[in-house]
Amino acid sequence: MNDLEAYFRENEGRSVRKYEHYLEIYDRHFSRFRNREVVVLEIGVLGGGSLQMWKHYFGPQARIYGVDMNPKCRDLEEENIRIFIGSQSDREFLRRLKREVPPIDILIDDGGHTMQQQIITFEEMFGAVKSDGVYLCEDLHTSYWLYFGGGYRRRGTFIEYSKQFIDWLNAWHSAQKALNPSDFTRSVFSLHYYDSVLVIEKRERTKPLEIFSGVAAPASESGSAPPTAGRRIRTWMLFQANRILSRLRLRGCDLTPKD
């Protein structure tokens, strides 16, 4: 049991409502920020219990910020906890918010969970997270719930929207003009998908460098041999076929040598 689980099970303060496995995810990605001057922004205050949980978990140097649409949530402010009132689907509000809070170490989107809210929040707030920070969006199961505008492989859900992050992360390796390295490529180190949760860990990156160590084995020992003329021709033909198929987004040909 980690410290978050212990706090949750012993909590006698304001109510906190989370899926059980979230506590393990939080601790896995947030523990390195403990007992530091960390800035945490959580969208979705509700009863204020999770803000108190973060304050306890991260320690006395933490500055905790909450966002909610309900004006009554402002009454939940206390030492090291400040609450802003506004809608996460309001881009102007989010832009003002970025000017009000310090650069963010950890952003947790636990707001309204609609597709528009999650997408707009990411588009407006991801850049406000520090270069070594963490962006976490939870309750992604709403991408499959019709009430929230979701559905399996339905266009416009946050799950479908976030799948392009995988391409952006790997853009250094793309030979097609439609996928080039972006600010996302240069600033994101990893994506972690869990049941209902996406964690994006930021880290400044440059183009991956392939490195070698050790002594290379002779060709006769490694099992490799110079390609035959036939293999070179077949490889060239398959490569050209794959260029055409890629433009049509069709399944590619296998370039594995057969001789």
C-alpha positions in Angstrom: 0.0 0.0 0.0 1.5 3.3 -1.0 1.1 6.6 0.9 -1.8 7.7 -1.2 -3.7 4.5 -0.6 -3.1 4.8 3.1 -4.3 8.4 3.2 -7.4 7.5 1.1 -8.4 4.6 3.4 -7.8 6.5 6.6 -9.3 9.8 5.3 -11.7 11.5 7.7 -11.6 14.9 6.0 -13.4 16.0 2.9 -14.7 13.2 0.6 -12.5 11.9 -2.2 -13.9 9.7 -5.0 -11.5 7.8 -7.2 -11.2 4.4 -9.0 -9.0 2.3 -6.8 -6.3 1.7 -9.4 -5.8 5.4 -9.9 -4.0 5.6 -6.6 -1.2 3.3 -7.9 -1.0 5.3 -11.1 -0.7 8.6 -9.2 2.1 7.3 -7.0 4.0 5.8 -9.9 4.2 9.1 -11.8 4.0 11.7 -9.0 6.3 10.3 -6.3 9.4 12.1 -7.7 7.7 15.5 -7.0 7.2 14.9 -3.3 8.7 17.2 -0.7 9.5 19.8 -3.4 8.2 23.2 -4.4 5.7 21.5 -6.7 2.8 23.2 -8.5 -0.2 21.0 -8.9 -3.3 22.0 -10.9 -6.4 19.8 -10.7 -9.5 20.5 -12.8 -12.6 19.4 -11.0 -12.8 20.3 -7.3 -16.2 18.8 -6.3 -16.0 18.4 -2.5 -12.3 19.5 -2.3 -11.1 16.2 -0.8 -8.6 15.4 -3.5 -7.0 18.9 -3.2 -6.4 18.1 0.5 -5.0 14.7 -0.5 -2.5 16.3 -2.8 -1.5 18.8 -0.1 -0.8 15.9 2.3 1.0 13.8 -0.3 3.3 16.4 -1.8 4.2 18.1 1.5 4.3 21.6 2.9 6.1 23.2 -0.1 3.4 22.2 -2.6 1.1 24.8 -4.1 -2.2 23.3 -5.0 -4.6 24.9 -7.5 -8.1 23.8 -8.3 -10.6 24.7 -11.0 -14.4 24.2 -10.9 -17.5 25.8 -12.4 -19.3 25.9 -9.0 -18.7 29.2 -7.3 -19.3 27.6 -3.9 -16.0 25.6 -4.3 -14.1 28.8 -3.5 -15.1 28.3 0.1 -12.9 25.2 0.1 -9.7 27.3 -0.2 -7.2 27.0 2.6 -3.5 27.4 3.2 -1.6 26.4 0.0 -4.8 25.6 -1.8 -6.3 28.2 -4.2 -9.4 27.7 -6.3 -10.4 29.3 -9.6 -14.0 29.4 -10.9 -14.6 28.9 -14.6 -15.3 26.4 -17.3 -12.6 24.1 -18.7 -14.3 24.3 -22.1 -13.9 28.1 -22.1 -10.6 28.8 -23.9 -10.5 32.4 -22.8 -10.8 31.3 -19.1 -8.1 28.8 -19.5 -5.8 31.4 -21.1 -6.4 33.7 -18.2 -5.8 30.8 -15.8 -2.3 30.2 -17.4 -1.4 33.8 -16.6 -2.6 33.5 -13.0 -0.8 30.3 -12.0 2.9 29.5 -12.0 4.4 27.0 -14.5 2.7 23.7 -13.7 4.5 20.5 -12.6 1.5 18.3 -12.6 -1.9 18.9 -14.3 -4.8 16.5 -13.5 -7.9 16.7 -15.7 -10.7 15.3 -13.5 -13.3 17.8 -14.7 -16.5 17.3 -16.6 -15.2 14.4 -18.7 -17.0 15.4 -21.9 -15.0 15.1 -25.2 -15.0 18.9 -25.8 -13.8 19.6 -22.2 -10.9 17.1 -22.4 -9.8 18.1 -25.8 -9.9 21.9 -25.2 -8.2 21.5 -21.9 -5.3 19.6 -23.5 -5.0 22.1 -26.3 -4.9 25.1 -24.1 -3.1 23.8 -21.0 -0.5 21.2 -22.1 1.9 23.9 -23.0 1.6 25.4 -19.5 3.1 22.2 -18.0 6.8 22.4 -17.3 9.3 20.7 -19.6 9.8 17.9 -17.0 6.2 17.8 -15.8 3.3 15.4 -16.1 -0.1 15.8 -17.8 -2.8 13.3 -16.6 -6.3 13.0 -18.0 -8.5 10.6 -16.2 -11.9 9.0 -16.5 -11.3 8.3 -20.2 -14.0 5.6 -20.1 -16.4 8.4 -21.0 -15.0 8.2 -24.5 -17.1 5.0 -24.7 -20.2 6.4 -23.0 -22.9 7.8 -25.3 -24.1 10.2 -22.7 -20.8 12.0 -22.8 -20.5 12.0 -26.6 -18.5 8.8 -26.7 -18.6 5.5 -28.5 -16.2 2.8 -29.7 -14.0 4.3 -32.4 -16.3 7.3 -32.6 -14.8 10.4 -34.2 -14.3 13.3 -31.8 -13.8 11.3 -28.6 -10.7 12.0 -26.5 -9.5 8.5 -26.9 -9.5 8.8 -30.7 -8.0 12.3 -30.5 -5.2 11.1 -28.3 -4.2 8.2 -30.6 -2.5 10.8 -32.8 -0.1 11.4 -29.9 1.4 8.0 -30.7 2.3 9.2 -34.2 3.6 12.6 -32.9 5.8 10.8 -30.4 7.4 8.7 -33.2 7.5 11.4 -35.8 11.3 11.4 -36.0 11.0 8.1 -37.8 8.5 9.1 -40.4 9.5 9.4 -44.1 6.2 11.0 -45.1 5.6 14.7 -45.2 2.2 14.3 -43.5 4.1 13.5 -40.2 6.9 15.7 -39.2 8.5 16.3 -35.7 6.5 18.9 -33.8 6.7 20.7 -30.5 4.9 17.6 -29.0 7.6 15.3 -30.5 10.4 17.5 -29.0 8.8 17.8 -25.6 7.2 14.4 -24.7 9.2 11.5 -23.5 6.5 8.9 -22.9 2.8 8.1 -23.1 1.2 5.7 -20.5 -2.3 4.4 -21.2 -4.1 2.7 -18.3 -7.7 1.7 -17.9 -9.4 5.2 -18.0 -6.2 7.2 -17.6 -3.6 8.7 -20.0 -0.4 10.0 -18.5 1.9 12.1 -20.6 5.4 12.6 -19.2 7.3 15.5 -20.6 11.1 15.8 -21.3 13.0 17.8 -23.9 14.1 15.5 -26.7 16.2 15.6 -29.8 16.2 13.1 -32.7 16.9 9.6 -31.3 20.5 8.5 -31.7 21.2 4.8 -32.3 24.4 3.8 -30.4 26.5 0.7 -30.4 28.9 -1.1 -28.0 30.9 -4.3 -28.0 32.8 -6.0 -30.9 30.9 -6.8 -34.1 30.9 -10.4 -35.0 32.3 -11.5 -38.5 29.7 -12.0 -41.1 30.3 -15.8 -41.1 29.7 -16.0 -37.4 26.7 -13.7 -37.3 24.9 -15.7 -40.0 24.7 -12.7 -42.4 25.9 -12.8 -45.9 26.1 -10.3 -48.8 22.7 -10.0 -50.5 22.3 -11.7 -53.8 21.4 -9.7 -57.0 18.0 -11.3 -56.9 17.4 -10.3 -53.3 18.4 -6.7 -54.0 16.0 -6.5 -57.0 13.2 -8.0 -55.0 13.8 -5.6 -52.0 13.8 -2.6 -54.3 10.5 -3.7 -55.9 8.9 -4.3 -52.6 10.1 -0.9 -51.3 8.5 0.8 -54.3 5.3 -1.1 -53.8 5.2 -0.1 -50.2 5.6 3.6 -51.2 2.4 3.3 -53.3 0.5 1.3 -50.7 1.4 3.8 -47.9 -0.1 6.6 -49.9 -3.3 4.6 -50.1 -3.0 3.7 -46.4 -3.2 0.0 -47.3 -1.4 -2.9 -45.6 2.3 -3.1 -46.6 4.4 -5.8 -48.2 6.9 -7.9 -46.1 10.5 -6.9 -46.8 11.9 -9.8 -44.8 14.6 -11.6 -47.0 13.5 -15.0 -48.2 16.9 -16.2 -49.3 
